[in-house]
Amino acid sequence: MHVLSKDIYRLIEKQFYNYPRIKRELEKYKREVATSRPAEIGEWGQGRSCHSDPTALKAIKLTTREIRDKEAWLKVIEKVCKHFAGTEKGQFIKLQYFDRLRRNQICEKLFIKRTTYYNWRNSIVYYTALIAQKEDLIDIEQKSGTI
C-alpha cells in the first residue's frame, strides 16, 4: 500500500521538474505587471465611483488563485531544497529534477544502487508532500492531486 496516490506523486514531481521554468515565468510576469502602464492593466472605472486605481488593479493581477498557487509551490520546492542542501539527497534533487539525468547516470554519479535511488526519490517526494499538505496545496487523504 502506498502512502500517496499516483496523482499526488506525479503532481509533486511535476512541480520539481517545472520549478525553474515557473520561477522564470512568474518573475517575468510580475515585472511586466509592475512596469505596465494603466492602459495595459485592464478595465477602468468599474467601481462604484467610476474612478480608476492602477495600483489596486496591479495588486489584483498579482494575487489571482493561479499566481498564489504557483508561488506557494515555488516556496515548497525551495523549502525542500534548503532542507536537503549539502546532503547527497540535495545533490540527488539537482541531478534528478533540475539537470534531468537518467536513473543510471544519477546512480553512477552518486555511487548508489538502484534501490537507494528509489528510496531517496520516495523520501524526497514524501517530505515534499508533508510540506505541501501544510501549505494546503494537496490533501494526501484524497485521491486527487489538488484540493
Secondary structure, 3 states (H helix, E strand, C coil): CCCCCHHHHHHHHHHHHHHHHHHHHHHHHHHHHHHCCHHHHCCCCCCCCCCCCHHHHHHHHCCCHHHHHHHHHHHHHHHHHHHHCCCHHHHHHHHHHHCCCCHHHHHHHHCCCHHHHHHHHHHHHHHHHHHHHHCCCCCCCCCCCCC
